[in-house]
Amino acid sequence: MRIARHRIVSVLRDRGQQVRADWVERELPERVDLQEHVGLLATLRLDPADLADAPSP
């Protein structure tokens, strides 16, 4: 499963973690593979289930 990078950035900015958000924008692809980046998401204390894209209508 993949999620949009902007969702991660948005959560980090909402938390006031500007430096981390900037790093994510520079280093991660536009669509983030959850399996490949599960460790990073855990380090950032992000739950992939909360970031998952809503299904298309």
N, C-alpha and C positions, 0 to 999 in steps of 0.2 A: 504494500500500500504506500502511496505517496501523498504528501501534503504540500500545500503551497508555502514557500519560504516566507511570504509576507505575513502569514498567520503567526509564525514563530516570532518574527520581528515585532509584530504588533503586541503580543503578550509581553515580551521583554521590555518594550518601551512603556507599556502600561505600568509595569513594575518599577520603572525608573532605572532600568539597567541599559542605559544608552550605549555604553561601550560594548557590551555583549551583543546588543542588537546590531550595531555597526559591523562587528566582526562576522556575525551570521550573514548579513547582507553581502559582505565581500567574499566569504569563503564557501558558502553552500550554494548548490544549484537552485534554479527557480522552483523545481519540484524535488522535494526531499524524500528520499527512500527511507521509510521508518526502520526497516531491518538493518540497513547499512549505518544509520546514524542513531541507533537506539541508545548507545552509551552517551553520546553527546546530549541527547534529550534528557536522559536521567541526570546528567551533571547540571543541566540548566533547570532541573526540577519541573519539567514539562511532561504532562500526561498525553501521549499520542492520541488517546481517545477524545480528549478535549480539543485537539487540533484538526481532527479528521474533517475532510471536506464534506459538506452536506451533499446528499445524492442529488443528481440532476433530475428535474421534473420530467 
